[in-house]
Amino acid sequence: VQLQASGGGLVQPGGSLRVSCTASGSIFSINAMGWYRQTPGKQRELVATITSGGITTYADSAKGRFTISRDDAKNTVNLEMNNLKPEDTAVYYCHGQTYRRTSYWGQGTLVTVSS
């Protein structure tokens, strides 16, 4: 399984941004995909996940502002981020987990929220 992240960039506080993750390879083995984020000196933390059945999970910090969705035709998972705050600034990592609970990570994409 290979995961390719795209999107990210610089946005002002209160703005919106979308990051996307496209899976390739043995995509049939993927049970869930999602996004984690990490800032310097801190552990990587969950942002949101979505299962193959469409069940979503959000971190408390993301609830009400972020929406994760999947486009199965494109093997892509999107994370729409609204009302962004400076504390959302981080490197965002795409994650995929197979039915056998093997984890795969994409490259990180930097999201910077600043005026």
Disulfide bonds with the S-S distance in Angstrom:
Cys21-Cys94 1.79
